[in-house]
């Protein structure tokens, strides 16, 4: 009888450990539709007069997001963002509990159009997010970079950029 109880205990412990491994990366795996919005600040660099500073709303982006497991034994995932009418971004991420931490990546196009201001630049993007109700992923992103236009140089920074992704 002791052997049966010991065997049942070992089986239950094994099942409990196996179920614990599925709580991080698998929570995020899947296909999502997303929308991104926010704003960035453009600070003029090396201005002869008083440096100009602008806060500019980013154009809203929509697209598809896919998160795939890289290694079943770990909580690493591959993140593919495909912006409608725009670029595809591929990066890696690490999952812990209901949080995801994306490795920094570059966006190679970002267009602003205003009265006389059009910028095209590379940006460094960092992002971390949280899953809500196993269905909604909210990423908080930070953009940093530099750009030039009309012989003027600007530093770009924004940390209030949000991506809302809903599982398809």
Backbone as JSON, one array per atom type, in Angstrom:
{
  "sequence": "XXXXXXXXXXXXXXXXXXXXXXXXXXXXXXXXXXXXXXXXXXXXXXXXXXXXXXXXXXXXXXXXXXXXXXXXXXXXXXXXXXXXXXXXXXXXXXXXXXXXXXXXXXXXXXXXXXXXXXXXXXXXXXXXXXXXXXXXXXXXXXXXXXXXXXXXXXXXXXXXXXXXXXXX",
  "N": [[0.82, -1.19, 0.0], [1.99, 1.19, 0.75], [3.74, 1.56, -1.35], [2.02, 2.12, -3.5], [0.88, 4.54, -2.69], [3.2, 6.09, -2.63], [3.92, 5.99, -5.32], [1.68, 7.28, -6.48], [2.03, 9.8, -5.32], [4.46, 10.6, -6.52], [3.69, 10.69, -9.22], [1.72, 12.71, -9.12], [3.33, 14.88, -8.29], [5.05, 15.09, -10.5], [3.21, 15.76, -12.52], [2.36, 18.24, -11.52], [4.74, 19.74, -11.71], [5.11, 19.69, -14.49], [2.89, 21.14, -15.35], [3.51, 23.66, -14.36], [5.49, 24.57, -16.04], [4.16, 25.56, -18.2], [3.17, 28.07, -17.82], [4.31, 30.52, -18.56], [5.74, 31.34, -21.33], [3.86, 29.95, -23.12], [1.48, 31.27, -22.5], [1.59, 33.64, -23.94], [1.92, 32.88, -26.59], [0.71, 32.95, -29.94], [-1.56, 34.48, -32.37], [-2.22, 37.89, -33.01], [-4.15, 40.9, -33.38], [-3.19, 44.27, -33.71], [-3.01, 47.68, -32.46], [-1.26, 50.69, -32.43], [-0.41, 53.63, -30.66], [0.52, 56.97, -29.66], [2.89, 59.5, -28.58], [5.8, 61.46, -29.45], [8.68, 63.38, -28.47], [10.44, 65.91, -30.09], [13.53, 67.22, -29.94], [15.51, 69.9, -30.82], [18.86, 69.76, -32.0], [21.99, 71.35, -31.57], [21.19, 74.01, -32.25], [21.31, 77.29, -33.66], [19.89, 79.48, -32.79], [17.45, 79.79, -30.18], [16.85, 76.52, -29.12], [14.43, 74.45, -30.7], [11.55, 72.66, -29.59], [9.33, 70.03, -30.0], [6.27, 68.33, -29.47], [4.93, 65.56, -30.88], [2.21, 63.81, -32.21], [2.14, 60.37, -32.9], [1.48, 58.68, -35.98], [-1.31, 56.53, -35.99], [-0.81, 53.08, -35.87], [-1.7, 49.98, -37.33], [-1.91, 46.41, -37.35], [-0.63, 43.03, -37.62], [0.4, 40.7, -35.15], [2.59, 38.19, -34.19], [3.43, 35.68, -31.94], [5.75, 33.29, -31.17], [6.97, 30.26, -29.73], [10.39, 29.81, -28.9], [11.97, 27.91, -27.63], [10.89, 25.14, -26.01], [11.68, 24.44, -23.44], [12.39, 26.74, -22.19], [11.54, 30.2, -21.51], [11.59, 31.78, -23.79], [10.64, 33.67, -26.62], [9.73, 34.32, -30.06], [8.99, 37.31, -31.64], [6.97, 38.71, -34.05], [6.12, 41.54, -35.74], [3.9, 42.89, -37.96], [3.27, 45.6, -39.61], [0.51, 47.19, -41.07], [0.79, 48.23, -44.36], [3.38, 48.95, -43.9], [6.5, 48.29, -42.31], [8.07, 45.13, -41.4], [8.84, 43.83, -38.29], [11.11, 41.92, -36.45], [11.86, 40.35, -33.46], [13.28, 39.08, -30.39], [11.95, 37.83, -27.28], [11.44, 37.63, -23.72], [9.56, 35.8, -21.42], [7.86, 36.11, -18.35], [5.87, 35.03, -15.84], [2.94, 36.86, -16.14], [4.1, 38.73, -17.76], [5.93, 40.22, -20.46], [9.05, 40.78, -21.99], [10.53, 42.54, -24.4], [13.35, 42.24, -26.52], [15.45, 44.97, -27.33], [14.75, 46.69, -30.37], [14.88, 47.9, -33.8], [13.08, 50.38, -35.52], [12.75, 51.09, -38.81], [11.43, 52.94, -40.3], [9.61, 55.85, -39.83], [7.27, 58.16, -40.13], [6.53, 61.56, -39.97], [4.26, 64.08, -40.61], [3.76, 67.41, -40.94], [3.1, 70.94, -40.81], [5.52, 72.01, -42.04], [7.25, 69.98, -41.67], [8.79, 66.99, -42.2], [9.89, 63.9, -41.35], [12.13, 61.17, -41.6], [13.44, 58.36, -40.18], [15.67, 56.2, -38.26], [14.76, 54.38, -35.41], [15.39, 53.4, -32.04], [13.81, 50.95, -30.22], [12.36, 50.0, -27.2], [10.54, 47.64, -25.28], [8.04, 46.49, -23.05], [5.56, 44.38, -21.68], [2.24, 43.36, -20.62], [-0.01, 40.69, -20.0], [-3.5, 40.48, -20.1], [-6.29, 38.87, -18.86], [-5.73, 36.57, -20.38], [-5.98, 37.23, -23.06], [-5.64, 39.86, -23.96], [-2.96, 41.82, -24.79], [-0.92, 44.31, -23.6], [1.49, 46.47, -24.6], [4.05, 48.55, -23.47], [5.94, 51.0, -24.87], [9.14, 52.48, -25.63], [10.57, 54.98, -27.56], [13.58, 55.97, -29.1], [15.9, 58.09, -30.74], [17.51, 59.78, -33.54], [17.08, 62.4, -35.95], [17.03, 64.12, -39.11], [16.1, 67.06, -40.86], [15.53, 69.52, -43.3], [18.11, 70.66, -42.91], [18.27, 70.66, -40.16], [18.78, 69.11, -37.02], [17.43, 66.62, -34.87], [16.75, 65.19, -31.67], [14.93, 62.35, -30.79], [12.43, 61.28, -28.62], [10.24, 59.2, -26.83], [8.1, 57.91, -24.41], [5.57, 57.14, -23.88], [4.22, 55.38, -25.55], [1.86, 53.13, -26.67], [0.88, 49.79, -27.33], [-1.89, 47.98, -28.11], [-2.86, 44.75, -28.2], [-4.97, 42.29, -29.39], [-5.89, 38.96, -29.01], [-6.35, 36.87, -31.81]],
  "CA": [[0.0, 0.0, 0.0], [2.89, 2.34, 0.78], [4.3, 1.74, -2.69], [0.99, 2.75, -4.34], [0.8, 5.95, -2.27], [4.43, 6.74, -3.08], [3.82, 6.13, -6.78], [0.7, 8.34, -6.74], [2.65, 11.07, -4.94], [5.45, 10.93, -7.54], [2.95, 11.06, -10.43], [1.12, 14.04, -8.88], [4.4, 15.87, -8.28], [5.5, 15.25, -11.88], [2.18, 16.52, -13.24], [2.4, 19.62, -11.04], [5.91, 20.39, -12.32], [4.86, 19.85, -15.93], [1.93, 22.23, -15.57], [4.16, 24.93, -14.04], [6.3, 25.01, -17.17], [3.32, 26.1, -19.25], [2.49, 29.31, -17.43], [4.96, 31.74, -19.05], [5.73, 31.54, -22.78], [2.62, 29.55, -23.79], [0.45, 32.28, -22.27], [1.7, 34.69, -24.96], [1.95, 32.35, -27.95], [-0.5, 33.09, -30.73], [-1.69, 35.56, -33.34], [-2.93, 39.04, -32.46], [-4.3, 42.14, -34.15], [-2.75, 45.34, -32.81], [-3.04, 49.1, -32.8], [-0.26, 51.42, -31.66], [-0.54, 55.08, -30.68], [1.31, 57.69, -28.67], [3.55, 60.7, -29.08], [7.24, 61.6, -29.18], [9.19, 64.75, -28.39], [11.57, 66.22, -30.96], [14.35, 68.31, -29.41], [16.51, 70.32, -31.8], [20.25, 69.64, -31.57], [22.92, 72.34, -32.14], [20.48, 75.14, -32.85], [22.0, 78.57, -33.53], [19.0, 80.28, -31.96], [16.89, 78.98, -29.11], [16.46, 75.21, -29.68], [13.0, 74.17, -30.77], [11.11, 71.38, -29.04], [7.97, 69.74, -30.43], [5.65, 67.05, -29.15], [4.2, 65.18, -32.09], [1.47, 62.55, -32.13], [2.52, 59.38, -33.9], [0.36, 58.14, -36.73], [-1.76, 55.25, -35.46], [-0.42, 51.93, -36.68], [-2.43, 48.75, -37.09], [-1.26, 45.3, -38.01], [-0.7, 41.7, -37.04], [1.49, 40.35, -34.25], [2.67, 36.76, -33.96], [4.39, 35.3, -30.92], [6.03, 31.86, -31.29], [7.97, 29.76, -28.78], [11.7, 29.47, -29.45], [12.47, 26.71, -26.97], [9.87, 24.72, -25.05], [12.24, 24.33, -22.1], [12.64, 28.07, -21.63], [10.45, 31.15, -21.74], [11.97, 32.68, -24.88], [9.71, 33.66, -27.75], [10.01, 35.15, -31.22], [7.9, 38.25, -31.85], [6.94, 39.26, -35.4], [5.13, 42.6, -35.9], [3.72, 43.23, -39.36], [2.44, 46.8, -39.65], [-0.19, 47.33, -42.34], [1.36, 49.26, -45.22], [4.67, 49.36, -43.38], [7.59, 47.35, -42.16], [7.98, 43.95, -40.55], [9.85, 43.84, -37.24], [11.3, 40.63, -35.81], [12.7, 40.44, -32.28], [13.1, 38.04, -29.38], [11.41, 38.31, -26.01], [11.47, 36.72, -22.58], [8.29, 35.83, -20.69], [7.9, 35.73, -16.93], [4.51, 35.15, -15.32], [2.1, 37.45, -17.18], [4.87, 39.84, -18.33], [6.82, 39.93, -21.58], [10.11, 41.78, -22.13], [11.07, 42.44, -25.75], [14.71, 42.72, -26.75], [15.41, 46.22, -28.09], [14.74, 46.51, -31.82], [14.86, 49.16, -34.56], [12.06, 50.68, -36.53], [13.53, 51.83, -39.81], [10.65, 54.03, -40.9], [8.63, 56.55, -39.0], [7.02, 59.4, -40.87], [5.72, 62.62, -39.39], [3.97, 65.11, -41.59], [3.14, 68.57, -40.33], [3.11, 72.1, -41.68], [6.72, 72.01, -42.88], [8.15, 69.02, -41.04], [8.67, 65.59, -42.58], [11.07, 63.19, -40.88], [12.25, 59.73, -41.8], [14.57, 58.07, -39.31], [15.75, 54.94, -37.52], [14.5, 54.53, -33.98], [15.59, 52.26, -31.15], [12.56, 50.73, -29.49], [12.34, 49.0, -26.14], [9.14, 47.38, -24.96], [7.65, 45.44, -22.11], [4.11, 44.35, -21.65], [1.53, 42.52, -19.66], [-1.18, 40.01, -20.54], [-4.71, 40.64, -19.3], [-7.34, 37.89, -19.11], [-5.25, 35.6, -21.38], [-6.49, 37.61, -24.38], [-5.24, 41.21, -24.33], [-1.57, 42.14, -24.48], [-0.63, 45.74, -23.66], [2.92, 46.75, -24.61], [4.49, 49.93, -23.24], [7.16, 51.12, -25.66], [9.94, 53.7, -25.6], [11.27, 55.26, -28.81], [14.71, 56.89, -29.0], [16.68, 58.18, -31.96], [17.84, 61.1, -34.07], [16.59, 62.6, -37.31], [17.38, 65.39, -39.73], [15.22, 67.59, -41.89], [15.81, 70.93, -43.61], [19.38, 71.04, -42.29], [18.11, 70.71, -38.71], [18.88, 67.78, -36.4], [16.56, 66.45, -33.7], [16.7, 63.97, -30.87], [13.55, 61.9, -30.66], [12.2, 60.45, -27.43], [8.86, 59.03, -26.41], [7.93, 56.74, -23.56], [4.15, 56.91, -23.67], [3.68, 54.72, -26.73], [1.17, 51.91, -26.25], [0.34, 48.86, -28.31], [-2.93, 47.09, -27.61], [-2.97, 43.6, -29.1], [-6.04, 41.38, -29.01], [-5.68, 37.63, -29.61], [-7.3, 36.51, -32.89]],
  "C": [[0.87, 1.26, 0.0], [3.45, 2.62, -0.6], [3.3, 2.43, -3.61], [0.87, 4.22, -3.99], [2.04, 6.73, -2.73], [4.39, 6.98, -4.58], [2.83, 7.23, -7.15], [1.28, 9.71, -6.41], [3.64, 11.53, -6.02], [4.74, 11.37, -8.83], [2.32, 12.44, -10.27], [2.18, 15.13, -8.9], [4.9, 16.14, -9.69], [4.49, 16.06, -12.68], [2.16, 17.98, -12.8], [3.57, 20.38, -11.64], [5.69, 20.63, -13.8], [3.9, 20.99, -16.19], [2.54, 23.58, -15.26], [4.95, 25.46, -15.22], [5.47, 25.69, -18.24], [2.74, 27.46, -18.91], [3.11, 30.57, -18.03], [4.82, 31.9, -20.56], [4.43, 31.11, -23.45], [1.46, 30.53, -23.58], [0.43, 33.3, -23.4], [1.63, 34.17, -26.38], [0.63, 32.55, -28.66], [-0.43, 34.26, -31.7], [-2.59, 36.64, -32.77], [-3.14, 40.09, -33.56], [-3.93, 43.27, -33.21], [-3.01, 46.72, -33.38], [-2.06, 49.79, -31.86], [-0.53, 52.91, -31.78], [0.3, 55.68, -29.57], [1.91, 58.95, -29.27], [5.02, 60.68, -28.72], [7.57, 63.09, -29.11], [10.4, 64.86, -29.29], [12.29, 67.42, -30.38], [15.45, 68.63, -30.4], [17.9, 70.25, -31.19], [21.06, 70.73, -32.27], [22.22, 73.49, -32.85], [21.27, 76.41, -32.63], [21.19, 79.51, -32.65], [18.54, 79.4, -30.79], [16.41, 77.65, -29.7], [14.95, 75.01, -29.63], [12.72, 72.8, -30.17], [9.65, 71.2, -29.42], [7.52, 68.43, -29.82], [4.71, 66.72, -30.29], [3.49, 63.85, -31.85], [1.94, 61.62, -33.24], [1.29, 58.99, -34.71], [-0.02, 56.79, -36.12], [-1.35, 54.14, -36.42], [-1.33, 50.75, -36.32], [-1.7, 47.63, -37.81], [-1.48, 44.0, -37.28], [0.56, 41.44, -36.23], [1.44, 38.85, -34.07], [3.75, 36.49, -32.94], [4.51, 33.78, -30.96], [7.1, 31.46, -30.28], [9.27, 29.46, -29.51], [12.2, 28.14, -28.91], [11.47, 26.32, -25.9], [10.38, 24.63, -23.62], [12.46, 25.67, -21.43], [11.48, 28.97, -21.96], [10.81, 32.19, -22.78], [10.98, 32.54, -26.03], [10.24, 34.55, -28.87], [8.79, 36.01, -31.46], [8.03, 38.84, -33.25], [5.79, 40.27, -35.47], [5.08, 42.99, -37.36], [2.73, 44.39, -39.42], [1.82, 46.94, -41.03], [0.4, 48.5, -43.13], [2.74, 49.71, -44.78], [5.64, 48.2, -43.27], [7.21, 46.13, -41.33], [9.14, 44.02, -39.56], [9.9, 42.46, -36.62], [12.23, 40.83, -34.64], [12.43, 39.26, -31.37], [12.54, 38.67, -28.11], [11.55, 37.21, -24.96], [10.16, 36.9, -21.81], [8.5, 35.4, -19.24], [6.53, 36.05, -16.35], [3.62, 35.75, -16.41], [2.76, 38.68, -17.8], [5.73, 39.35, -19.48], [7.78, 41.09, -21.74], [10.75, 41.59, -23.49], [12.5, 42.94, -25.77], [14.6, 43.99, -27.59], [15.5, 45.93, -29.58], [14.7, 47.88, -32.48], [13.65, 49.2, -35.46], [12.78, 51.52, -37.56], [12.71, 52.86, -40.56], [9.68, 54.58, -39.87], [8.45, 57.9, -39.65], [6.13, 60.32, -40.06], [5.45, 63.62, -40.5], [3.22, 66.22, -40.88], [3.18, 69.73, -41.31], [4.33, 72.11, -42.61], [7.71, 70.98, -42.39], [7.83, 67.61, -41.52], [9.97, 64.91, -42.2], [11.0, 61.73, -41.26], [13.52, 59.32, -41.09], [14.54, 56.65, -38.78], [15.51, 55.24, -36.05], [14.87, 53.25, -33.26], [14.33, 52.15, -30.3], [12.8, 49.69, -28.41], [10.89, 48.84, -25.72], [9.02, 46.3, -23.9], [6.14, 45.51, -21.98], [3.55, 43.37, -20.65], [0.3, 41.94, -20.34], [-2.33, 40.19, -19.56], [-5.75, 39.62, -19.77], [-7.0, 36.92, -20.24], [-5.62, 35.97, -22.81], [-5.96, 38.96, -24.87], [-3.82, 41.48, -23.84], [-1.39, 43.64, -24.64], [0.88, 45.91, -23.55], [3.14, 48.24, -24.37], [5.85, 50.07, -23.91], [7.82, 52.49, -25.47], [10.67, 53.81, -26.93], [12.4, 56.23, -28.53], [15.45, 56.9, -30.32], [17.0, 59.61, -32.33], [17.32, 61.18, -35.5], [17.05, 63.96, -37.81], [16.32, 65.78, -40.74], [15.56, 69.06, -42.08], [17.05, 71.45, -42.88], [19.27, 71.23, -40.78], [18.16, 69.28, -38.18], [18.04, 67.75, -35.13], [16.86, 65.15, -32.99], [15.23, 63.64, -30.71], [13.45, 61.02, -29.43], [10.7, 60.39, -27.14], [8.72, 57.78, -25.57], [6.47, 56.44, -23.24], [3.48, 56.23, -24.85], [3.1, 53.38, -26.3], [0.75, 51.1, -27.47], [-0.69, 48.0, -27.59], [-3.11, 45.98, -28.62], [-4.01, 42.63, -28.55], [-5.83, 40.06, -29.75], [-6.77, 37.35, -30.65], [-7.97, 35.19, -32.59]]
}
